[in-house]
Amino acid sequence: MLSRLNICTAKKPFQKICLASLRTQARTAIPRAKNSARTVVKKDWEFYGKIFLGASALIGGTSICLVGLRPGTFQVSSLARSVLWPEYVKKRMQGTYLYFGLGLAMTSATMMITKNFVGLQSLIARRPVLSMVGFIGAQIGINSIQHSLPYTGENMLTKHILAGGLYGMIGTLLGPVLHLGGPLVSRAAIYTGALVFGLTLAAVTAPSEHYLQMSGPLMMGFCAVAAATIGSAFFPQTSALGGGLYTVAVYGGVVLFSALMLYQTQKIVQNCERMPQYMQYDPISMSIGIYMSTINLFIRILSILSSNKRK
């Protein structure tokens, strides 16, 4: 009897240990399964985004090659016409791309200065939606005021202050991305520079103003990417809806702003050539468009590279 009693009492602690271990395994297995499902969803959306980006690159490159092969295309490219440009057209082009380069340089310098602003980073982390709305509102306000001022002597100081404020604000917001690592950010900058150079070269060597006809599709694409960017702030990337919005905002944004760079480059050339000499050309306002497209391409390429690094 004593031996049976000892066996029974010995079995009870063993059963309790088994039950406890089963409960622990269940608690850990369920979140692990959820996390793995979320990871699969995120990887699927990234795979679809890469397919979309590759197909868009193939279609876009083919269309760029076919622009000059269309029957009835007898126009001369902008690069070929540049030999015959008068002096005032050359100065307009030089001024536009000078402000474009100065804007990128000022943004890079501001990023280096403000990368360790803890107060700003904590504010953006606590209020991401409010920070996004405030940034978009400030950007629209600065661009509207700057664009409304004519490029004359009395407005020169104000226009430069507003443009510098825009460059500094964007550099301040992008400063924390430097913590991702110098090599990663440098790769994203090199890829962005190569892409912008290739798109600019394709626009100025195209034998027609074919890309200026894309204003309607570009506006629709911009609205879709903007809505996806705003929506991705409310849904996690691991969910199906959040992953889809993230894919549209990042991969679709690369396609959109690449096409927008083609359009804006030919628009700059058209305004420089066709605006009469007696009219005042505004190189600051014309450079803001290609500057913003370059910044958006850099952000999205950096997001793609950082997501690949985390895998």
Protein Blocks (a to p, Z undefined) as FASTA:
>chain_A
ZZmmmmmmmmmmmmmmmmmmmmmmmmmmmmmmmmmmmmmmmmmmmmmmmmmmmmmmmmmm
mmmmmmmmpghiabdcfklmmmmpcfklmmmmmmmmmmmmmmmmmmmmmmmmmmmmmklm
mmmmmmmmlmmmmmmmmmmmmmmmmmmpccdfklmmmmmmmmmmmmmmmmmmmmmmmmno
jklmmmmmmmmmmmmmmmmmmmmmpcbfklmmmmmmmmmmmmmmmmmmmmmmmpcfkbmk
lmmmmmmmmmmmmmmmmmmmmmmmmmmmmmmmmmcfkbccdfklmmmmmmmmmmmmmmmm
mmmmmmmmmZZ
